[in-house]
C-alpha cells in the first residue's frame, strides 16, 4: 500500500466510525425489546441503517483515492444516518422507546452527522487527493 495512505491509518480509527459503530451496537440491543410484529419492519430497518453508516465509511475509506467516490459514499453515510433518525422517531411515536432514550440517540445521531459533514468538507484530511 502507498505510504501516503498508511499515514492515515485504518477506517476503524475514524471518530465517525467509532461513534457510528457504538450507536449501531446500542441500537441493536435496544431493538431486542421491540414487539415481535416489528421484527421484519422497524427492527430490521433501524438495524440495517445504523450498520450501513459503518459499512459505507469502511468502503469510502478504502477507495478514498477517488474524490467523487469518497464524496458519494460520505453522502450515503449521511443518508443512512438520517434514516436511522426517522426509525427512532417511529419507535418513540409508538412508545417502543422513551423520550429520554430518543433524545440520547438524537444527540448521538447529530454528532455523527457533524463528523460526516466535516469529512465531506475536508477530504484531504482523510487522504483524498483533490
OpenMM code with the backbone's topology and positions (N, CA, C; nanometers):
from openmm import Vec3, app, unit

residues = "UNK UNK UNK UNK UNK UNK UNK UNK UNK UNK UNK UNK UNK UNK UNK UNK UNK UNK UNK UNK UNK UNK UNK UNK UNK UNK UNK UNK UNK UNK UNK UNK UNK UNK UNK UNK UNK UNK UNK UNK UNK UNK UNK UNK UNK UNK UNK UNK UNK UNK UNK UNK UNK UNK UNK UNK UNK UNK UNK UNK UNK UNK UNK UNK UNK UNK UNK UNK UNK UNK UNK UNK UNK UNK UNK UNK UNK UNK UNK UNK UNK UNK UNK UNK UNK UNK UNK UNK UNK UNK UNK UNK UNK UNK UNK UNK UNK UNK UNK UNK UNK UNK UNK UNK UNK UNK UNK UNK UNK UNK UNK UNK UNK UNK UNK UNK UNK UNK UNK UNK UNK UNK UNK UNK UNK UNK UNK UNK UNK UNK".split()
positions = [
    Vec3(0.0844, -0.1183, 0.0000),
    Vec3(0.0000, 0.0000, 0.0000),
    Vec3(0.0886, 0.1241, 0.0000),
    Vec3(0.0449, 0.2248, -0.0691),
    Vec3(0.1159, 0.3510, -0.0810),
    Vec3(0.1406, 0.4117, 0.0575),
    Vec3(0.2611, 0.4625, 0.0806),
    Vec3(0.2974, 0.5208, 0.2101),
    Vec3(0.2073, 0.6388, 0.2455),
    Vec3(0.1630, 0.7111, 0.1449),
    Vec3(0.0736, 0.8259, 0.1702),
    Vec3(-0.0525, 0.7821, 0.2437),
    Vec3(-0.1040, 0.6656, 0.2086),
    Vec3(-0.2276, 0.6181, 0.2702),
    Vec3(-0.2047, 0.5541, 0.4062),
    Vec3(-0.0879, 0.4978, 0.4263),
    Vec3(-0.0577, 0.4354, 0.5546),
    Vec3(-0.0628, 0.5367, 0.6687),
    Vec3(-0.0226, 0.6591, 0.6426),
    Vec3(-0.0192, 0.7589, 0.7494),
    Vec3(-0.1590, 0.7984, 0.7971),
    Vec3(-0.2606, 0.7648, 0.7185),
    Vec3(-0.3967, 0.7989, 0.7575),
    Vec3(-0.4644, 0.6878, 0.8375),
    Vec3(-0.3959, 0.5781, 0.8601),
    Vec3(-0.4485, 0.4713, 0.9433),
    Vec3(-0.5586, 0.3912, 0.8763),
    Vec3(-0.6447, 0.3383, 0.9595),
    Vec3(-0.7493, 0.2474, 0.9174),
    Vec3(-0.8854, 0.3139, 0.9394),
    Vec3(-0.9864, 0.2688, 0.8653),
    Vec3(-1.1198, 0.3277, 0.8820),
    Vec3(-1.1708, 0.3137, 1.0251),
    Vec3(-1.1256, 0.2092, 1.0952),
    Vec3(-1.1698, 0.1900, 1.2348),
    Vec3(-1.1104, 0.2936, 1.3286),
    Vec3(-1.0132, 0.3713, 1.2799),
    Vec3(-0.9562, 0.4792, 1.3601),
    Vec3(-1.0373, 0.6083, 1.3506),
    Vec3(-1.1280, 0.6147, 1.2547),
    Vec3(-1.2084, 0.7355, 1.2363),
    Vec3(-1.3045, 0.7553, 1.3532),
    Vec3(-1.3099, 0.8759, 1.4047),
    Vec3(-1.4027, 0.9056, 1.5141),
    Vec3(-1.5468, 0.8806, 1.4699),
    Vec3(-1.5781, 0.9186, 1.3473),
    Vec3(-1.7137, 0.8972, 1.2956),
    Vec3(-1.7467, 0.7482, 1.2944),
    Vec3(-1.6526, 0.6654, 1.2534),
    Vec3(-1.6754, 0.5217, 1.2507),
    Vec3(-1.6982, 0.4686, 1.3924),
    Vec3(-1.6121, 0.5076, 1.4852),
    Vec3(-1.6234, 0.4591, 1.6230),
    Vec3(-1.7591, 0.4954, 1.6830),
    Vec3(-1.8012, 0.6188, 1.6618),
    Vec3(-1.9295, 0.6629, 1.7174),
    Vec3(-2.0476, 0.5948, 1.6475),
    Vec3(-2.0389, 0.5789, 1.5176),
    Vec3(-2.1459, 0.5118, 1.4438),
    Vec3(-2.1529, 0.3634, 1.4823),
    Vec3(-2.0390, 0.3004, 1.5007),
    Vec3(-2.0366, 0.1598, 1.5397),
    Vec3(-2.0975, 0.1423, 1.6791),
    Vec3(-2.0592, 0.2311, 1.7697),
    Vec3(-2.1145, 0.2257, 1.9054),
    Vec3(-2.2659, 0.2430, 1.9018),
    Vec3(-2.3119, 0.3407, 1.8244),
    Vec3(-2.4557, 0.3629, 1.8145),
    Vec3(-2.5249, 0.2407, 1.7545),
    Vec3(-2.4655, 0.1814, 1.6531),
    Vec3(-2.5238, 0.0628, 1.5912),
    Vec3(-2.5363, -0.0531, 1.6886),
    Vec3(-2.4336, -0.0748, 1.7691),
    Vec3(-2.4381, -0.1821, 1.8691),
    Vec3(-2.5434, -0.1540, 1.9754),
    Vec3(-2.5513, -0.0299, 2.0195),
    Vec3(-2.6504, 0.0061, 2.1210),
    Vec3(-2.7925, -0.0068, 2.0666),
    Vec3(-2.8136, 0.0360, 1.9435),
    Vec3(-2.9474, 0.0272, 1.8846),
    Vec3(-2.9864, -0.1185, 1.8628),
    Vec3(-2.8905, -0.2033, 1.8288),
    Vec3(-2.9216, -0.3458, 1.8183),
    Vec3(-2.9771, -0.3970, 1.9505),
    Vec3(-2.9084, -0.3657, 2.0590),
    Vec3(-2.9539, -0.4093, 2.1917),
    Vec3(-3.0909, -0.3502, 2.2244),
    Vec3(-3.1092, -0.2233, 2.1909),
    Vec3(-3.2350, -0.1554, 2.2160),
    Vec3(-3.3508, -0.2242, 2.1440),
    Vec3(-3.3275, -0.2670, 2.0215),
    Vec3(-3.4354, -0.3246, 1.9416),
    Vec3(-3.4739, -0.4656, 1.9858),
    Vec3(-3.3947, -0.5262, 2.0714),
    Vec3(-3.4307, -0.6584, 2.1227),
    Vec3(-3.5620, -0.6537, 2.2010),
    Vec3(-3.5956, -0.5353, 2.2510),
    Vec3(-3.7198, -0.5211, 2.3282),
    Vec3(-3.8388, -0.4770, 2.2425),
    Vec3(-3.8174, -0.4527, 2.1135),
    Vec3(-3.9276, -0.4119, 2.0260),
    Vec3(-4.0246, -0.5293, 2.0089),
    Vec3(-4.1511, -0.5004, 1.9835),
    Vec3(-4.2504, -0.6076, 1.9655),
    Vec3(-4.2137, -0.6999, 1.8489),
    Vec3(-4.2546, -0.8252, 1.8606),
    Vec3(-4.2257, -0.9252, 1.7569),
    Vec3(-4.2814, -0.8843, 1.6207),
    Vec3(-4.3984, -0.8174, 1.6204),
    Vec3(-4.4571, -0.7782, 1.4913),
    Vec3(-4.3727, -0.6748, 1.4168),
    Vec3(-4.2768, -0.6146, 1.4829),
    Vec3(-4.1868, -0.5175, 1.4193),
    Vec3(-4.0580, -0.5820, 1.3682),
    Vec3(-4.0412, -0.7123, 1.3898),
    Vec3(-3.9160, -0.7799, 1.3572),
    Vec3(-3.8727, -0.7595, 1.2120),
    Vec3(-3.9675, -0.7650, 1.1184),
    Vec3(-3.9316, -0.7557, 0.9762),
    Vec3(-3.9568, -0.6174, 0.9184),
    Vec3(-3.9870, -0.5223, 1.0035),
    Vec3(-4.0071, -0.3863, 0.9536),
    Vec3(-3.9186, -0.2908, 1.0321),
    Vec3(-3.9702, -0.2291, 1.1347),
    Vec3(-3.8946, -0.1278, 1.2082),
    Vec3(-3.7623, -0.1819, 1.2625),
    Vec3(-3.7665, -0.2958, 1.3277),
    Vec3(-3.6443, -0.3522, 1.3871),
    Vec3(-3.5386, -0.3777, 1.2799),
    Vec3(-3.5790, -0.4408, 1.1722),
    Vec3(-3.4864, -0.4715, 1.0631),
    Vec3(-3.4322, -0.3442, 0.9990),
    Vec3(-3.5180, -0.2484, 0.9764),
    Vec3(-3.4780, -0.1252, 0.9082),
    Vec3(-3.3789, -0.0430, 0.9907),
    Vec3(-3.4054, -0.0287, 1.1190),
    Vec3(-3.3163, 0.0547, 1.2008),
    Vec3(-3.1808, -0.0136, 1.2200),
    Vec3(-3.1822, -0.1442, 1.2326),
    Vec3(-3.0550, -0.2163, 1.2431),
    Vec3(-2.9748, -0.2014, 1.1139),
    Vec3(-3.0417, -0.2146, 1.0006),
    Vec3(-2.9750, -0.2040, 0.8711),
    Vec3(-2.9165, -0.0645, 0.8506),
    Vec3(-2.9945, 0.0396, 0.8801),
    Vec3(-2.9454, 0.1755, 0.8543),
    Vec3(-2.8281, 0.2126, 0.9441),
    Vec3(-2.8311, 0.1693, 1.0706),
    Vec3(-2.7183, 0.2026, 1.1585),
    Vec3(-2.5913, 0.1296, 1.1150),
    Vec3(-2.6066, 0.0061, 1.0733),
    Vec3(-2.4898, -0.0699, 1.0283),
    Vec3(-2.4382, -0.0185, 0.8950),
    Vec3(-2.5266, 0.0316, 0.8143),
    Vec3(-2.4886, 0.0804, 0.6824),
    Vec3(-2.3979, 0.2031, 0.6909),
    Vec3(-2.4158, 0.2848, 0.7926),
    Vec3(-2.3263, 0.4002, 0.8099),
    Vec3(-2.1826, 0.3494, 0.8217),
    Vec3(-2.1617, 0.2502, 0.9056),
    Vec3(-2.0269, 0.1952, 0.9252),
    Vec3(-1.9739, 0.1285, 0.7993),
    Vec3(-2.0571, 0.0504, 0.7341),
    Vec3(-2.0140, -0.0200, 0.6133),
    Vec3(-1.9754, 0.0777, 0.5027),
    Vec3(-2.0541, 0.1824, 0.4862),
    Vec3(-2.0224, 0.2830, 0.3844),
    Vec3(-1.8958, 0.3599, 0.4190),
    Vec3(-1.8736, 0.3866, 0.5467),
    Vec3(-1.7494, 0.4532, 0.5875),
    Vec3(-1.6284, 0.3659, 0.5553),
    Vec3(-1.6396, 0.2380, 0.5830),
    Vec3(-1.5292, 0.1465, 0.5524),
    Vec3(-1.5011, 0.1448, 0.4022),
    Vec3(-1.6069, 0.1373, 0.3236),
    Vec3(-1.5907, 0.1330, 0.1783),
    Vec3(-1.5289, 0.2611, 0.1246),
    Vec3(-1.5785, 0.3745, 0.1690),
    Vec3(-1.5246, 0.5011, 0.1175),
    Vec3(-1.3799, 0.5214, 0.1590),
    Vec3(-1.3457, 0.4758, 0.2780),
    Vec3(-1.2096, 0.4956, 0.3254),
    Vec3(-1.1109, 0.4110, 0.2450),
    Vec3(-1.1525, 0.2945, 0.2033),
    Vec3(-1.0653, 0.2087, 0.1228),
    Vec3(-1.0518, 0.2598, -0.0205),
    Vec3(-1.1487, 0.3364, -0.0666),
    Vec3(-1.1453, 0.3879, -0.2042),
    Vec3(-1.1267, 0.5391, -0.2071),
    Vec3(-1.0622, 0.5915, -0.1068),
    Vec3(-1.0510, 0.7371, -0.0953),
    Vec3(-0.9554, 0.7998, -0.1964),
    Vec3(-0.8949, 0.7187, -0.2775),
    Vec3(-0.8086, 0.7710, -0.3839),
    Vec3(-0.8917, 0.8499, -0.4851),
    Vec3(-1.0203, 0.8200, -0.4911),
    Vec3(-1.1096, 0.8804, -0.5898),
    Vec3(-1.2062, 0.9767, -0.5215),
    Vec3(-1.1867, 1.1048, -0.5424),
    Vec3(-1.2651, 1.2082, -0.4745),
    Vec3(-1.4157, 1.1886, -0.4935),
    Vec3(-1.4589, 1.1667, -0.6158),
    Vec3(-1.6025, 1.1550, -0.6411),
    Vec3(-1.6628, 1.0366, -0.5669),
    Vec3(-1.5916, 0.9259, -0.5656),
    Vec3(-1.6408, 0.8085, -0.4938),
    Vec3(-1.6478, 0.8377, -0.3431),
    Vec3(-1.5437, 0.9001, -0.2920),
    Vec3(-1.5379, 0.9365, -0.1495),
    Vec3(-1.6585, 1.0224, -0.1122),
    Vec3(-1.6834, 1.1264, -0.1896),
    Vec3(-1.7946, 1.2169, -0.1593),
    Vec3(-1.9295, 1.1465, -0.1704),
    Vec3(-1.9433, 1.0604, -0.2701),
    Vec3(-2.0678, 0.9859, -0.2870),
    Vec3(-2.0949, 0.8966, -0.1664),
    Vec3(-1.9941, 0.8246, -0.1205),
    Vec3(-2.0136, 0.7327, -0.0080),
    Vec3(-2.0353, 0.8078, 0.1230),
    Vec3(-1.9716, 0.9233, 0.1404),
    Vec3(-1.9996, 1.0039, 0.2601),
    Vec3(-2.1446, 1.0515, 0.2550),
    Vec3(-2.1909, 1.0875, 0.1366),
    Vec3(-2.3311, 1.1268, 0.1202),
    Vec3(-2.4224, 1.0093, 0.1542),
    Vec3(-2.3851, 0.8887, 0.1136),
    Vec3(-2.4618, 0.7689, 0.1502),
    Vec3(-2.4660, 0.7519, 0.3025),
    Vec3(-2.3529, 0.7747, 0.3677),
    Vec3(-2.3476, 0.7651, 0.5140),
    Vec3(-2.4443, 0.8648, 0.5772),
    Vec3(-2.4447, 0.9858, 0.5256),
    Vec3(-2.5356, 1.0879, 0.5782),
    Vec3(-2.6813, 1.0457, 0.5592),
    Vec3(-2.7118, 0.9890, 0.4446),
    Vec3(-2.8479, 0.9430, 0.4188),
    Vec3(-2.8896, 0.8319, 0.5135),
    Vec3(-2.8031, 0.7346, 0.5336),
    Vec3(-2.8341, 0.6235, 0.6238),
    Vec3(-2.8474, 0.6717, 0.7679),
    Vec3(-2.7633, 0.7660, 0.8055),
    Vec3(-2.7712, 0.8201, 0.9411),
    Vec3(-2.9030, 0.8952, 0.9612),
    Vec3(-2.9474, 0.9682, 0.8592),
    Vec3(-3.0767, 1.0366, 0.8657),
    Vec3(-3.1909, 0.9354, 0.8720),
    Vec3(-3.1769, 0.8270, 0.7977),
    Vec3(-3.2793, 0.7227, 0.8004),
    Vec3(-3.2914, 0.6633, 0.9415),
    Vec3(-3.1794, 0.6436, 1.0064),
    Vec3(-3.1816, 0.5921, 1.1434),
    Vec3(-3.2648, 0.6838, 1.2331),
    Vec3(-3.2480, 0.8131, 1.2156),
    Vec3(-3.3243, 0.9086, 1.2960),
    Vec3(-3.4747, 0.8950, 1.2716),
    Vec3(-3.5143, 0.8734, 1.1483),
    Vec3(-3.6563, 0.8538, 1.1165),
    Vec3(-3.7107, 0.7315, 1.1905),
    Vec3(-3.6353, 0.6205, 1.1873),
    Vec3(-3.6819, 0.4991, 1.2561),
    Vec3(-3.6890, 0.5210, 1.4062),
    Vec3(-3.5959, 0.5988, 1.4604),
    Vec3(-3.6023, 0.6313, 1.6029),
    Vec3(-3.7271, 0.7128, 1.6349),
    Vec3(-3.7638, 0.8018, 1.5451),
    Vec3(-3.8857, 0.8810, 1.5663),
    Vec3(-4.0092, 0.7913, 1.5650),
    Vec3(-4.0120, 0.6933, 1.4739),
    Vec3(-4.1238, 0.5982, 1.4741),
    Vec3(-4.1272, 0.5183, 1.6043),
    Vec3(-4.0108, 0.4745, 1.6495),
    Vec3(-4.0046, 0.3983, 1.7752),
    Vec3(-4.0552, 0.4816, 1.8923),
    Vec3(-4.0204, 0.6083, 1.8937),
    Vec3(-4.0688, 0.6972, 2.0003),
    Vec3(-4.2192, 0.7167, 1.9877),
    Vec3(-4.2675, 0.7410, 1.8675),
    Vec3(-4.4097, 0.7652, 1.8444),
    Vec3(-4.4964, 0.6473, 1.8909),
    Vec3(-4.4454, 0.5260, 1.8722),
    Vec3(-4.5208, 0.4061, 1.9098),
    Vec3(-4.4871, 0.3588, 2.0514),
    Vec3(-4.4130, 0.4412, 2.1237),
    Vec3(-4.3773, 0.4154, 2.2645),
    Vec3(-4.2915, 0.2896, 2.2818),
    Vec3(-4.2112, 0.2568, 2.1804),
    Vec3(-4.1161, 0.1470, 2.1954),
    Vec3(-3.9917, 0.1952, 2.2692),
    Vec3(-3.9683, 0.3265, 2.2624),
    Vec3(-3.8592, 0.3888, 2.3377),
    Vec3(-3.9133, 0.5135, 2.4053),
    Vec3(-3.8482, 0.5524, 2.5123),
    Vec3(-3.8884, 0.6724, 2.5863),
    Vec3(-3.8350, 0.7982, 2.5186),
    Vec3(-3.8886, 0.9092, 2.5591),
    Vec3(-3.8396, 1.0380, 2.5095),
    Vec3(-3.6923, 1.0557, 2.5464),
    Vec3(-3.6563, 1.0145, 2.6654),
    Vec3(-3.5174, 1.0253, 2.7106),
    Vec3(-3.4236, 0.9420, 2.6221),
    Vec3(-3.4650, 0.8209, 2.5905),
    Vec3(-3.3845, 0.7354, 2.5024),
    Vec3(-3.3751, 0.7970, 2.3637),
    Vec3(-3.4880, 0.8476, 2.3138),
    Vec3(-3.4861, 0.9122, 2.1827),
    Vec3(-3.3869, 1.0281, 2.1818),
    Vec3(-3.3912, 1.1127, 2.2830),
    Vec3(-3.3023, 1.2288, 2.2879),
    Vec3(-3.1552, 1.1877, 2.2954),
    Vec3(-3.1284, 1.0791, 2.3652),
    Vec3(-2.9903, 1.0273, 2.3721),
    Vec3(-2.9409, 0.9924, 2.2318),
    Vec3(-3.0221, 0.9180, 2.1566),
    Vec3(-2.9807, 0.8777, 2.0232),
    Vec3(-2.9892, 0.9915, 1.9228),
    Vec3(-3.0780, 1.0857, 1.9451),
    Vec3(-3.0837, 1.2051, 1.8610),
    Vec3(-2.9516, 1.2813, 1.8721),
    Vec3(-2.9015, 1.2964, 1.9955),
    Vec3(-2.7741, 1.3662, 2.0173),
    Vec3(-2.6584, 1.2902, 1.9516),
    Vec3(-2.6579, 1.1593, 1.9656),
    Vec3(-2.5540, 1.0769, 1.9040),
    Vec3(-2.5603, 1.0870, 1.7524),
    Vec3(-2.6798, 1.0808, 1.6980),
    Vec3(-2.7010, 1.0899, 1.5544),
    Vec3(-2.6538, 1.2249, 1.5009),
    Vec3(-2.6831, 1.3304, 1.5736),
    Vec3(-2.6413, 1.4654, 1.5348),
    Vec3(-2.4893, 1.4771, 1.5348),
    Vec3(-2.4265, 1.4189, 1.6345),
    Vec3(-2.2803, 1.4234, 1.6421),
    Vec3(-2.2178, 1.3480, 1.5243),
    Vec3(-2.2722, 1.2325, 1.4911),
    Vec3(-2.2224, 1.1555, 1.3775),
    Vec3(-2.2411, 1.2359, 1.2488),
    Vec3(-2.3558, 1.3006, 1.2340),
    Vec3(-2.3810, 1.3844, 1.1159),
    Vec3(-2.2754, 1.4929, 1.1032),
    Vec3(-2.2445, 1.5601, 1.2117),
    Vec3(-2.1441, 1.6673, 1.2087),
    Vec3(-2.0069, 1.6130, 1.1674),
    Vec3(-1.9709, 1.4963, 1.2186),
    Vec3(-1.8424, 1.4358, 1.1811),
    Vec3(-1.8394, 1.3995, 1.0333),
    Vec3(-1.9490, 1.3458, 0.9834),
    Vec3(-1.9564, 1.3102, 0.8416),
    Vec3(-1.9501, 1.4345, 0.7524),
    Vec3(-2.0160, 1.5401, 0.7921),
    Vec3(-2.0109, 1.6652, 0.7150),
    Vec3(-1.8687, 1.7204, 0.7141),
    Vec3(-1.7998, 1.7091, 0.8264),
    Vec3(-1.6602, 1.7526, 0.8314),
    Vec3(-1.5765, 1.6706, 0.7325),
    Vec3(-1.5988, 1.5396, 0.7312),
    Vec3(-1.5251, 1.4533, 0.6379),
    Vec3(-1.5563, 1.4909, 0.4934),
    Vec3(-1.6804, 1.5251, 0.4664),
    Vec3(-1.7211, 1.5641, 0.3313),
    Vec3(-1.6541, 1.6952, 0.2907),
    Vec3(-1.6510, 1.7897, 0.3826),
    Vec3(-1.5971, 1.9233, 0.3524),
    Vec3(-1.4443, 1.9302, 0.3548),
    Vec3(-1.3773, 1.8313, 0.4109),
    Vec3(-1.2312, 1.8319, 0.4240),
    Vec3(-1.1712, 1.6981, 0.3805),
    Vec3(-1.1952, 1.6561, 0.2585),
    Vec3(-1.1477, 1.5240, 0.2153),
    Vec3(-0.9967, 1.5072, 0.2218),
    Vec3(-0.9212, 1.6126, 0.1995),
    Vec3(-0.7754, 1.5992, 0.2001),
    Vec3(-0.7224, 1.5588, 0.3377),
    Vec3(-0.7946, 1.5884, 0.4425),
    Vec3(-0.7537, 1.5495, 0.5779),
    Vec3(-0.7694, 1.3996, 0.6007),
    Vec3(-0.8342, 1.3330, 0.5061),
    Vec3(-0.8583, 1.1895, 0.5181),
    Vec3(-0.7892, 1.1110, 0.4067),
    Vec3(-0.6915, 1.1755, 0.3435),
    Vec3(-0.6103, 1.1082, 0.2433),
    Vec3(-0.6626, 1.1130, 0.1025),
    Vec3(-0.7651, 1.1941, 0.0795),
    Vec3(-0.8228, 1.2047, -0.0541),
    Vec3(-0.7451, 1.3109, -0.1325),
    Vec3(-0.7064, 1.2761, -0.2540),
    Vec3(-0.6392, 1.3728, -0.3399),
    Vec3(-0.7445, 1.4534, -0.4141),
    Vec3(-0.7455, 1.5817, -0.3874),
    Vec3(-0.8469, 1.6685, -0.4505),
    Vec3(-0.8011, 1.7186, -0.5842),
] * unit.nanometer
topology = app.Topology()
chain = topology.addChain("A")
for resn in residues:
    res = topology.addResidue(resn, chain)
    for name in ("N", "CA", "C"):
        topology.addAtom(name, app.Element.getBySymbol(name[0]), res)
